[in-house]
Amino acid sequence: VQISAYLDNVFDVAALMEDSETKTAALEKVAELEDELGH
């Protein structure tokens, strides 16, 4: 539950970012975290 809330927060921050490169980097980081959590 805590991890889910953390990821939701990351997505919220990314959604608020106006700089597309920063948003892309944030979403890539989230994808990396999800990969690690999936193993």
Secondary structure, DSSP 8 states (H G I E B T S, - for coil): -HHHHHHHHHHHHHHH---HHHHHHHHHHHHHHHHHHH-
